């Protein structure tokens, strides 16, 4: 009995790099002043995104991005 079919593996193989690239691009395009204002560390989030696989970008988009948006658009 197979729980994970080849389609799921292909989809994850495409989604994980796309999310990682999108998160890194967003991280790098943020103004430097928005990081301290939001209480976040750009270097720490870069490491989280790169080394935690699928969970890293999801954490970035759900935790850091809203705080950075609030700090940037005050």
N, CA, C and O atoms as a Maestro MAE file, in Angstrom:
{
 s_m_m2io_version
 :::
 2.0.0
}

f_m_ct {
 s_m_title
 :::
 protein
 m_atom[296] {
  # First column is atom index #
  i_m_mmod_type
  r_m_x_coord
  r_m_y_coord
  r_m_z_coord
  i_m_residue_number
  s_m_chain_name
  s_m_pdb_residue_name
  s_m_pdb_atom_name
  i_m_atomic_number
  :::
  1 25 0.842 -1.179 0.000 1 A "UNK " " N  " 7
  2 3 0.000 0.000 0.000 1 A "UNK " " CA " 6
  3 2 0.887 1.243 0.000 1 A "UNK " " C  " 6
  4 15 1.755 1.392 0.860 1 A "UNK " " O  " 8
  5 25 0.667 2.133 -0.968 2 A "UNK " " N  " 7
  6 3 1.486 3.335 -1.097 2 A "UNK " " CA " 6
  7 2 0.707 4.530 -0.565 2 A "UNK " " C  " 6
  8 15 -0.429 4.782 -0.964 2 A "UNK " " O  " 8
  9 25 1.335 5.249 0.332 3 A "UNK " " N  " 7
  10 3 0.697 6.429 0.902 3 A "UNK " " CA " 6
  11 2 1.019 7.689 0.110 3 A "UNK " " C  " 6
  12 15 0.214 8.619 0.053 3 A "UNK " " O  " 8
  13 25 2.183 7.713 -0.492 4 A "UNK " " N  " 7
  14 3 2.609 8.886 -1.255 4 A "UNK " " CA " 6
  15 2 2.860 8.452 -2.690 4 A "UNK " " C  " 6
  16 15 3.766 7.667 -2.970 4 A "UNK " " O  " 8
  17 25 2.048 8.973 -3.584 5 A "UNK " " N  " 7
  18 3 2.213 8.645 -4.988 5 A "UNK " " CA " 6
  19 2 3.262 9.520 -5.636 5 A "UNK " " C  " 6
  20 15 3.695 10.508 -5.042 5 A "UNK " " O  " 8
  21 25 3.675 9.181 -6.832 6 A "UNK " " N  " 7
  22 3 4.688 9.978 -7.523 6 A "UNK " " CA " 6
  23 2 4.217 11.395 -7.830 6 A "UNK " " C  " 6
  24 15 5.031 12.312 -7.936 6 A "UNK " " O  " 8
  25 25 2.904 11.579 -7.972 7 A "UNK " " N  " 7
  26 3 2.383 12.922 -8.246 7 A "UNK " " CA " 6
  27 2 2.647 13.866 -7.077 7 A "UNK " " C  " 6
  28 15 3.019 15.023 -7.270 7 A "UNK " " O  " 8
  29 25 2.453 13.359 -5.870 8 A "UNK " " N  " 7
  30 3 2.688 14.172 -4.668 8 A "UNK " " CA " 6
  31 2 4.154 14.553 -4.574 8 A "UNK " " C  " 6
  32 15 4.480 15.691 -4.236 8 A "UNK " " O  " 8
  33 25 5.025 13.628 -4.863 9 A "UNK " " N  " 7
  34 3 6.465 13.903 -4.796 9 A "UNK " " CA " 6
  35 2 6.851 14.963 -5.821 9 A "UNK " " C  " 6
  36 15 7.637 15.861 -5.520 9 A "UNK " " O  " 8
  37 25 6.307 14.865 -7.021 10 A "UNK " " N  " 7
  38 3 6.601 15.865 -8.057 10 A "UNK " " CA " 6
  39 2 6.076 17.231 -7.640 10 A "UNK " " C  " 6
  40 15 6.770 18.235 -7.802 10 A "UNK " " O  " 8
  41 25 4.870 17.280 -7.111 11 A "UNK " " N  " 7
  42 3 4.287 18.558 -6.678 11 A "UNK " " CA " 6
  43 2 5.126 19.179 -5.568 11 A "UNK " " C  " 6
  44 15 5.423 20.373 -5.615 11 A "UNK " " O  " 8
  45 25 5.510 18.389 -4.573 12 A "UNK " " N  " 7
  46 3 6.341 18.918 -3.486 12 A "UNK " " CA " 6
  47 2 7.713 19.343 -3.989 12 A "UNK " " C  " 6
  48 15 8.277 20.324 -3.505 12 A "UNK " " O  " 8
  49 25 8.244 18.615 -4.947 13 A "UNK " " N  " 7
  50 3 9.540 18.964 -5.519 13 A "UNK " " CA " 6
  51 2 9.480 20.318 -6.217 13 A "UNK " " C  " 6
  52 15 10.483 21.030 -6.271 13 A "UNK " " O  " 8
  53 25 8.337 20.673 -6.741 14 A "UNK " " N  " 7
  54 3 8.176 21.979 -7.385 14 A "UNK " " CA " 6
  55 2 7.803 23.073 -6.390 14 A "UNK " " C  " 6
  56 15 8.286 24.200 -6.502 14 A "UNK " " O  " 8
  57 25 6.956 22.757 -5.427 15 A "UNK " " N  " 7
  58 3 6.454 23.770 -4.493 15 A "UNK " " CA " 6
  59 2 7.532 24.245 -3.523 15 A "UNK " " C  " 6
  60 15 7.645 25.444 -3.271 15 A "UNK " " O  " 8
  61 25 8.312 23.340 -2.984 16 A "UNK " " N  " 7
  62 3 9.305 23.722 -1.973 16 A "UNK " " CA " 6
  63 2 10.308 24.738 -2.513 16 A "UNK " " C  " 6
  64 15 10.517 25.760 -1.858 16 A "UNK " " O  " 8
  65 25 10.943 24.520 -3.670 17 A "UNK " " N  " 7
  66 3 11.870 25.546 -4.173 17 A "UNK " " CA " 6
  67 2 11.174 26.857 -4.529 17 A "UNK " " C  " 6
  68 15 11.739 27.932 -4.332 17 A "UNK " " O  " 8
  69 25 9.949 26.774 -5.052 18 A "UNK " " N  " 7
  70 3 9.234 28.005 -5.405 18 A "UNK " " CA " 6
  71 2 8.924 28.832 -4.162 18 A "UNK " " C  " 6
  72 15 9.098 30.051 -4.177 18 A "UNK " " O  " 8
  73 25 8.469 28.192 -3.087 19 A "UNK " " N  " 7
  74 3 8.208 28.914 -1.841 19 A "UNK " " CA " 6
  75 2 9.490 29.484 -1.249 19 A "UNK " " C  " 6
  76 15 9.506 30.613 -0.758 19 A "UNK " " O  " 8
  77 25 10.562 28.703 -1.297 20 A "UNK " " N  " 7
  78 3 11.843 29.163 -0.764 20 A "UNK " " CA " 6
  79 2 12.346 30.380 -1.531 20 A "UNK " " C  " 6
  80 15 12.790 31.355 -0.924 20 A "UNK " " O  " 8
  81 25 12.281 30.331 -2.847 21 A "UNK " " N  " 7
  82 3 12.732 31.466 -3.663 21 A "UNK " " CA " 6
  83 2 11.857 32.690 -3.418 21 A "UNK " " C  " 6
  84 15 12.370 33.803 -3.296 21 A "UNK " " O  " 8
  85 25 10.549 32.498 -3.345 22 A "UNK " " N  " 7
  86 3 9.645 33.622 -3.090 22 A "UNK " " CA " 6
  87 2 9.934 34.264 -1.733 22 A "UNK " " C  " 6
  88 15 9.925 35.489 -1.612 22 A "UNK " " O  " 8
  89 25 10.189 33.450 -0.721 23 A "UNK " " N  " 7
  90 3 10.487 33.983 0.610 23 A "UNK " " CA " 6
  91 2 11.818 34.736 0.624 23 A "UNK " " C  " 6
  92 15 11.914 35.808 1.222 23 A "UNK " " O  " 8
  93 25 12.844 34.186 -0.030 24 A "UNK " " N  " 7
  94 3 14.151 34.854 -0.080 24 A "UNK " " CA " 6
  95 2 14.050 36.172 -0.839 24 A "UNK " " C  " 6
  96 15 14.623 37.176 -0.416 24 A "UNK " " O  " 8
  97 25 13.326 36.176 -1.956 25 A "UNK " " N  " 7
  98 3 13.158 37.417 -2.725 25 A "UNK " " CA " 6
  99 2 12.439 38.463 -1.880 25 A "UNK " " C  " 6
  100 15 12.841 39.626 -1.862 25 A "UNK " " O  " 8
  101 25 11.380 38.060 -1.180 26 A "UNK " " N  " 7
  102 3 10.659 38.998 -0.322 26 A "UNK " " CA " 6
  103 2 11.565 39.517 0.791 26 A "UNK " " C  " 6
  104 15 11.563 40.709 1.097 26 A "UNK " " O  " 8
  105 25 12.330 38.623 1.387 27 A "UNK " " N  " 7
  106 3 13.249 38.993 2.465 27 A "UNK " " CA " 6
  107 2 14.280 40.017 1.983 27 A "UNK " " C  " 6
  108 15 14.570 40.983 2.688 27 A "UNK " " O  " 8
  109 25 14.831 39.808 0.788 28 A "UNK " " N  " 7
  110 3 15.875 40.702 0.272 28 A "UNK " " CA " 6
  111 2 15.326 42.040 -0.220 28 A "UNK " " C  " 6
  112 15 16.061 43.027 -0.252 28 A "UNK " " O  " 8
  113 25 14.069 42.092 -0.598 29 A "UNK " " N  " 7
  114 3 13.483 43.335 -1.107 29 A "UNK " " CA " 6
  115 2 12.977 44.249 0.009 29 A "UNK " " C  " 6
  116 15 12.594 45.388 -0.255 29 A "UNK " " O  " 8
  117 25 12.971 43.772 1.225 30 A "UNK " " N  " 7
  118 3 12.508 44.582 2.356 30 A "UNK " " CA " 6
  119 2 13.514 45.677 2.667 30 A "UNK " " C  " 6
  120 15 14.721 45.437 2.617 30 A "UNK " " O  " 8
  121 25 13.037 46.883 2.988 31 A "UNK " " N  " 7
  122 3 13.962 47.935 3.411 31 A "UNK " " CA " 6
  123 2 14.674 47.529 4.706 31 A "UNK " " C  " 6
  124 15 14.082 46.905 5.587 31 A "UNK " " O  " 8
  125 25 15.927 47.887 4.800 32 A "UNK " " N  " 7
  126 3 16.714 47.524 5.984 32 A "UNK " " CA " 6
  127 2 16.113 48.095 7.259 32 A "UNK " " C  " 6
  128 15 16.250 47.497 8.326 32 A "UNK " " O  " 8
  129 25 15.455 49.233 7.165 33 A "UNK " " N  " 7
  130 3 14.887 49.863 8.359 33 A "UNK " " CA " 6
  131 2 13.675 49.116 8.905 33 A "UNK " " C  " 6
  132 15 13.348 49.265 10.083 33 A "UNK " " O  " 8
  133 25 13.009 48.323 8.085 34 A "UNK " " N  " 7
  134 3 11.807 47.632 8.563 34 A "UNK " " CA " 6
  135 2 12.140 46.448 9.473 34 A "UNK " " C  " 6
  136 15 11.296 46.025 10.263 34 A "UNK " " O  " 8
  137 25 13.343 45.913 9.374 35 A "UNK " " N  " 7
  138 3 13.704 44.761 10.206 35 A "UNK " " CA " 6
  139 2 13.798 45.124 11.684 35 A "UNK " " C  " 6
  140 15 13.143 44.477 12.502 35 A "UNK " " O  " 8
  141 25 14.591 46.137 12.065 36 A "UNK " " N  " 7
  142 3 14.632 46.478 13.496 36 A "UNK " " CA " 6
  143 2 13.293 47.012 14.009 36 A "UNK " " C  " 6
  144 15 12.929 46.765 15.159 36 A "UNK " " O  " 8
  145 25 12.561 47.738 13.168 37 A "UNK " " N  " 7
  146 3 11.263 48.276 13.585 37 A "UNK " " CA " 6
  147 2 10.271 47.166 13.919 37 A "UNK " " C  " 6
  148 15 9.417 47.329 14.790 37 A "UNK " " O  " 8
  149 25 10.388 46.049 13.228 38 A "UNK " " N  " 7
  150 3 9.455 44.943 13.460 38 A "UNK " " CA " 6
  151 2 9.957 43.966 14.523 38 A "UNK " " C  " 6
  152 15 9.237 43.049 14.916 38 A "UNK " " O  " 8
  153 25 11.191 44.163 14.987 39 A "UNK " " N  " 7
  154 3 11.753 43.264 15.990 39 A "UNK " " CA " 6
  155 2 12.208 41.930 15.413 39 A "UNK " " C  " 6
  156 15 12.345 40.949 16.144 39 A "UNK " " O  " 8
  157 25 12.438 41.893 14.117 40 A "UNK " " N  " 7
  158 3 12.849 40.667 13.433 40 A "UNK " " CA " 6
  159 2 14.303 40.787 12.978 40 A "UNK " " C  " 6
  160 15 14.829 41.890 12.827 40 A "UNK " " O  " 8
  161 25 14.938 39.644 12.764 41 A "UNK " " N  " 7
  162 3 16.316 39.613 12.284 41 A "UNK " " CA " 6
  163 2 16.351 39.026 10.876 41 A "UNK " " C  " 6
  164 15 15.923 37.893 10.655 41 A "UNK " " O  " 8
  165 25 16.860 39.801 9.935 42 A "UNK " " N  " 7
  166 3 16.920 39.350 8.548 42 A "UNK " " CA " 6
  167 2 17.806 38.109 8.410 42 A "UNK " " C  " 6
  168 15 17.459 37.179 7.683 42 A "UNK " " O  " 8
  169 25 18.933 38.092 9.095 43 A "UNK " " N  " 7
  170 3 19.858 36.956 8.998 43 A "UNK " " CA " 6
  171 2 19.229 35.677 9.555 43 A "UNK " " C  " 6
  172 15 19.360 34.606 8.963 43 A "UNK " " O  " 8
  173 25 18.555 35.795 10.681 44 A "UNK " " N  " 7
  174 3 17.920 34.618 11.279 44 A "UNK " " CA " 6
  175 2 16.840 34.069 10.357 44 A "UNK " " C  " 6
  176 15 16.746 32.858 10.155 44 A "UNK " " O  " 8
  177 25 16.022 34.963 9.797 45 A "UNK " " N  " 7
  178 3 14.959 34.493 8.904 45 A "UNK " " CA " 6
  179 2 15.526 33.891 7.626 45 A "UNK " " C  " 6
  180 15 14.947 32.949 7.085 45 A "UNK " " O  " 8
  181 25 16.641 34.410 7.131 46 A "UNK " " N  " 7
  182 3 17.274 33.810 5.949 46 A "UNK " " CA " 6
  183 2 17.705 32.377 6.255 46 A "UNK " " C  " 6
  184 15 17.507 31.478 5.437 46 A "UNK " " O  " 8
  185 25 18.287 32.166 7.416 47 A "UNK " " N  " 7
  186 3 18.700 30.818 7.811 47 A "UNK " " CA " 6
  187 2 17.500 29.893 7.994 47 A "UNK " " C  " 6
  188 15 17.537 28.734 7.581 47 A "UNK " " O  " 8
  189 25 16.442 30.404 8.610 48 A "UNK " " N  " 7
  190 3 15.229 29.597 8.802 48 A "UNK " " CA " 6
  191 2 14.658 29.172 7.451 48 A "UNK " " C  " 6
  192 15 14.311 28.008 7.255 48 A "UNK " " O  " 8
  193 25 14.564 30.121 6.526 49 A "UNK " " N  " 7
  194 3 14.004 29.825 5.202 49 A "UNK " " CA " 6
  195 2 14.842 28.783 4.473 49 A "UNK " " C  " 6
  196 15 14.302 27.858 3.867 49 A "UNK " " O  " 8
  197 25 16.155 28.933 4.532 50 A "UNK " " N  " 7
  198 3 17.039 28.055 3.761 50 A "UNK " " CA " 6
  199 2 17.150 26.659 4.370 50 A "UNK " " C  " 6
  200 15 17.149 25.666 3.643 50 A "UNK " " O  " 8
  201 25 17.244 26.577 5.692 51 A "UNK " " N  " 7
  202 3 17.573 25.297 6.307 51 A "UNK " " CA " 6
  203 2 16.391 24.489 6.831 51 A "UNK " " C  " 6
  204 15 16.575 23.332 7.207 51 A "UNK " " O  " 8
  205 25 15.201 25.045 6.872 52 A "UNK " " N  " 7
  206 3 14.084 24.281 7.431 52 A "UNK " " CA " 6
  207 2 13.137 23.770 6.342 52 A "UNK " " C  " 6
  208 15 12.039 23.310 6.655 52 A "UNK " " O  " 8
  209 25 13.533 23.843 5.097 53 A "UNK " " N  " 7
  210 3 12.744 23.249 4.019 53 A "UNK " " CA " 6
  211 2 11.392 23.897 3.835 53 A "UNK " " C  " 6
  212 15 11.300 25.123 3.777 53 A "UNK " " O  " 8
  213 25 10.353 23.110 3.743 54 A "UNK " " N  " 7
  214 3 9.004 23.616 3.485 54 A "UNK " " CA " 6
  215 2 8.476 24.462 4.637 54 A "UNK " " C  " 6
  216 15 7.746 25.427 4.409 54 A "UNK " " O  " 8
  217 25 8.830 24.119 5.852 55 A "UNK " " N  " 7
  218 3 8.312 24.827 7.024 55 A "UNK " " CA " 6
  219 2 8.898 26.232 7.141 55 A "UNK " " C  " 6
  220 15 8.203 27.148 7.581 55 A "UNK " " O  " 8
  221 25 10.148 26.421 6.760 56 A "UNK " " N  " 7
  222 3 10.800 27.730 6.872 56 A "UNK " " CA " 6
  223 2 10.080 28.838 6.125 56 A "UNK " " C  " 6
  224 15 9.749 29.857 6.731 56 A "UNK " " O  " 8
  225 25 9.824 28.678 4.823 57 A "UNK " " N  " 7
  226 3 9.087 29.721 4.099 57 A "UNK " " CA " 6
  227 2 7.670 29.937 4.628 57 A "UNK " " C  " 6
  228 15 7.183 31.067 4.663 57 A "UNK " " O  " 8
  229 25 7.014 28.858 5.039 58 A "UNK " " N  " 7
  230 3 5.662 29.005 5.590 58 A "UNK " " CA " 6
  231 2 5.711 29.821 6.875 58 A "UNK " " C  " 6
  232 15 4.869 30.694 7.084 58 A "UNK " " O  " 8
  233 25 6.685 29.549 7.734 59 A "UNK " " N  " 7
  234 3 6.843 30.341 8.961 59 A "UNK " " CA " 6
  235 2 7.130 31.801 8.632 59 A "UNK " " C  " 6
  236 15 6.582 32.701 9.270 59 A "UNK " " O  " 8
  237 25 7.982 32.038 7.645 60 A "UNK " " N  " 7
  238 3 8.311 33.413 7.261 60 A "UNK " " CA " 6
  239 2 7.058 34.167 6.815 60 A "UNK " " C  " 6
  240 15 6.807 35.287 7.261 60 A "UNK " " O  " 8
  241 25 6.275 33.545 5.933 61 A "UNK " " N  " 7
  242 3 5.088 34.219 5.405 61 A "UNK " " CA " 6
  243 2 3.987 34.392 6.450 61 A "UNK " " C  " 6
  244 15 3.169 35.304 6.330 61 A "UNK " " O  " 8
  245 25 3.949 33.541 7.468 62 A "UNK " " N  " 7
  246 3 2.896 33.659 8.477 62 A "UNK " " CA " 6
  247 2 3.308 34.448 9.716 62 A "UNK " " C  " 6
  248 15 2.453 35.014 10.397 62 A "UNK " " O  " 8
  249 25 4.597 34.493 10.017 63 A "UNK " " N  " 7
  250 3 5.047 35.191 11.230 63 A "UNK " " CA " 6
  251 2 5.757 36.502 10.905 63 A "UNK " " C  " 6
  252 15 5.340 37.562 11.372 63 A "UNK " " O  " 8
  253 25 6.813 36.443 10.118 64 A "UNK " " N  " 7
  254 3 7.650 37.626 9.886 64 A "UNK " " CA " 6
  255 2 7.017 38.621 8.924 64 A "UNK " " C  " 6
  256 15 7.047 39.825 9.179 64 A "UNK " " O  " 8
  257 25 6.452 38.148 7.836 65 A "UNK " " N  " 7
  258 3 5.931 39.058 6.807 65 A "UNK " " CA " 6
  259 2 4.848 39.996 7.340 65 A "UNK " " C  " 6
  260 15 4.904 41.189 7.044 65 A "UNK " " O  " 8
  261 25 3.868 39.522 8.110 66 A "UNK " " N  " 7
  262 3 2.878 40.471 8.643 66 A "UNK " " CA " 6
  263 2 3.496 41.541 9.549 66 A "UNK " " C  " 6
  264 15 3.082 42.700 9.514 66 A "UNK " " O  " 8
  265 25 4.478 41.156 10.353 67 A "UNK " " N  " 7
  266 3 5.141 42.136 11.218 67 A "UNK " " CA " 6
  267 2 5.941 43.139 10.395 67 A "UNK " " C  " 6
  268 15 5.955 44.332 10.697 67 A "UNK " " O  " 8
  269 25 6.608 42.646 9.353 68 A "UNK " " N  " 7
  270 3 7.381 43.535 8.486 68 A "UNK " " CA " 6
  271 2 6.464 44.474 7.706 68 A "UNK " " C  " 6
  272 15 6.785 45.650 7.531 68 A "UNK " " O  " 8
  273 25 5.333 43.966 7.240 69 A "UNK " " N  " 7
  274 3 4.368 44.818 6.540 69 A "UNK " " CA " 6
  275 2 3.872 45.934 7.453 69 A "UNK " " C  " 6
  276 15 3.766 47.087 7.034 69 A "UNK " " O  " 8
  277 25 3.571 45.590 8.690 70 A "UNK " " N  " 7
  278 3 3.093 46.597 9.641 70 A "UNK " " CA " 6
  279 2 4.171 47.641 9.920 70 A "UNK " " C  " 6
  280 15 3.865 48.828 10.035 70 A "UNK " " O  " 8
  281 25 5.419 47.216 10.029 71 A "UNK " " N  " 7
  282 3 6.511 48.155 10.302 71 A "UNK " " CA " 6
  283 2 6.825 49.013 9.085 71 A "UNK " " C  " 6
  284 15 7.200 50.176 9.230 71 A "UNK " " O  " 8
  285 25 6.678 48.460 7.896 72 A "UNK " " N  " 7
  286 3 7.016 49.181 6.669 72 A "UNK " " CA " 6
  287 2 5.971 50.224 6.322 72 A "UNK " " C  " 6
  288 15 6.310 51.320 5.876 72 A "UNK " " O  " 8
  289 25 4.721 49.898 6.521 73 A "UNK " " N  " 7
  290 3 3.634 50.770 6.067 73 A "UNK " " CA " 6
  291 2 2.987 51.559 7.196 73 A "UNK " " C  " 6
  292 15 1.783 51.814 7.154 73 A "UNK " " O  " 8
  293 25 3.754 51.947 8.194 74 A "UNK " " N  " 7
  294 3 3.235 52.770 9.300 74 A "UNK " " CA " 6
  295 2 3.049 54.182 8.862 74 A "UNK " " C  " 6
  296 15 2.621 55.022 9.653 74 A "UNK " " O  " 8
  :::
 }
 m_bond[295] {
  # First column is bond index #
  i_m_from
  i_m_to
  i_m_order
  :::
  1 1 2 1
  2 2 3 1
  3 3 4 2
  4 3 5 1
  5 5 6 1
  6 6 7 1
  7 7 8 2
  8 7 9 1
  9 9 10 1
  10 10 11 1
  11 11 12 2
  12 11 13 1
  13 13 14 1
  14 14 15 1
  15 15 16 2
  16 15 17 1
  17 17 18 1
  18 18 19 1
  19 19 20 2
  20 19 21 1
  21 21 22 1
  22 22 23 1
  23 23 24 2
  24 23 25 1
  25 25 26 1
  26 26 27 1
  27 27 28 2
  28 27 29 1
  29 29 30 1
  30 30 31 1
  31 31 32 2
  32 31 33 1
  33 33 34 1
  34 34 35 1
  35 35 36 2
  36 35 37 1
  37 37 38 1
  38 38 39 1
  39 39 40 2
  40 39 41 1
  41 41 42 1
  42 42 43 1
  43 43 44 2
  44 43 45 1
  45 45 46 1
  46 46 47 1
  47 47 48 2
  48 47 49 1
  49 49 50 1
  50 50 51 1
  51 51 52 2
  52 51 53 1
  53 53 54 1
  54 54 55 1
  55 55 56 2
  56 55 57 1
  57 57 58 1
  58 58 59 1
  59 59 60 2
  60 59 61 1
  61 61 62 1
  62 62 63 1
  63 63 64 2
  64 63 65 1
  65 65 66 1
  66 66 67 1
  67 67 68 2
  68 67 69 1
  69 69 70 1
  70 70 71 1
  71 71 72 2
  72 71 73 1
  73 73 74 1
  74 74 75 1
  75 75 76 2
  76 75 77 1
  77 77 78 1
  78 78 79 1
  79 79 80 2
  80 79 81 1
  81 81 82 1
  82 82 83 1
  83 83 84 2
  84 83 85 1
  85 85 86 1
  86 86 87 1
  87 87 88 2
  88 87 89 1
  89 89 90 1
  90 90 91 1
  91 91 92 2
  92 91 93 1
  93 93 94 1
  94 94 95 1
  95 95 96 2
  96 95 97 1
  97 97 98 1
  98 98 99 1
  99 99 100 2
  100 99 101 1
  101 101 102 1
  102 102 103 1
  103 103 104 2
  104 103 105 1
  105 105 106 1
  106 106 107 1
  107 107 108 2
  108 107 109 1
  109 109 110 1
  110 110 111 1
  111 111 112 2
  112 111 113 1
  113 113 114 1
  114 114 115 1
  115 115 116 2
  116 115 117 1
  117 117 118 1
  118 118 119 1
  119 119 120 2
  120 119 121 1
  121 121 122 1
  122 122 123 1
  123 123 124 2
  124 123 125 1
  125 125 126 1
  126 126 127 1
  127 127 128 2
  128 127 129 1
  129 129 130 1
  130 130 131 1
  131 131 132 2
  132 131 133 1
  133 133 134 1
  134 134 135 1
  135 135 136 2
  136 135 137 1
  137 137 138 1
  138 138 139 1
  139 139 140 2
  140 139 141 1
  141 141 142 1
  142 142 143 1
  143 143 144 2
  144 143 145 1
  145 145 146 1
  146 146 147 1
  147 147 148 2
  148 147 149 1
  149 149 150 1
  150 150 151 1
  151 151 152 2
  152 151 153 1
  153 153 154 1
  154 154 155 1
  155 155 156 2
  156 155 157 1
  157 157 158 1
  158 158 159 1
  159 159 160 2
  160 159 161 1
  161 161 162 1
  162 162 163 1
  163 163 164 2
  164 163 165 1
  165 165 166 1
  166 166 167 1
  167 167 168 2
  168 167 169 1
  169 169 170 1
  170 170 171 1
  171 171 172 2
  172 171 173 1
  173 173 174 1
  174 174 175 1
  175 175 176 2
  176 175 177 1
  177 177 178 1
  178 178 179 1
  179 179 180 2
  180 179 181 1
  181 181 182 1
  182 182 183 1
  183 183 184 2
  184 183 185 1
  185 185 186 1
  186 186 187 1
  187 187 188 2
  188 187 189 1
  189 189 190 1
  190 190 191 1
  191 191 192 2
  192 191 193 1
  193 193 194 1
  194 194 195 1
  195 195 196 2
  196 195 197 1
  197 197 198 1
  198 198 199 1
  199 199 200 2
  200 199 201 1
  201 201 202 1
  202 202 203 1
  203 203 204 2
  204 203 205 1
  205 205 206 1
  206 206 207 1
  207 207 208 2
  208 207 209 1
  209 209 210 1
  210 210 211 1
  211 211 212 2
  212 211 213 1
  213 213 214 1
  214 214 215 1
  215 215 216 2
  216 215 217 1
  217 217 218 1
  218 218 219 1
  219 219 220 2
  220 219 221 1
  221 221 222 1
  222 222 223 1
  223 223 224 2
  224 223 225 1
  225 225 226 1
  226 226 227 1
  227 227 228 2
  228 227 229 1
  229 229 230 1
  230 230 231 1
  231 231 232 2
  232 231 233 1
  233 233 234 1
  234 234 235 1
  235 235 236 2
  236 235 237 1
  237 237 238 1
  238 238 239 1
  239 239 240 2
  240 239 241 1
  241 241 242 1
  242 242 243 1
  243 243 244 2
  244 243 245 1
  245 245 246 1
  246 246 247 1
  247 247 248 2
  248 247 249 1
  249 249 250 1
  250 250 251 1
  251 251 252 2
  252 251 253 1
  253 253 254 1
  254 254 255 1
  255 255 256 2
  256 255 257 1
  257 257 258 1
  258 258 259 1
  259 259 260 2
  260 259 261 1
  261 261 262 1
  262 262 263 1
  263 263 264 2
  264 263 265 1
  265 265 266 1
  266 266 267 1
  267 267 268 2
  268 267 269 1
  269 269 270 1
  270 270 271 1
  271 271 272 2
  272 271 273 1
  273 273 274 1
  274 274 275 1
  275 275 276 2
  276 275 277 1
  277 277 278 1
  278 278 279 1
  279 279 280 2
  280 279 281 1
  281 281 282 1
  282 282 283 1
  283 283 284 2
  284 283 285 1
  285 285 286 1
  286 286 287 1
  287 287 288 2
  288 287 289 1
  289 289 290 1
  290 290 291 1
  291 291 292 2
  292 291 293 1
  293 293 294 1
  294 294 295 1
  295 295 296 2
  :::
 }
}
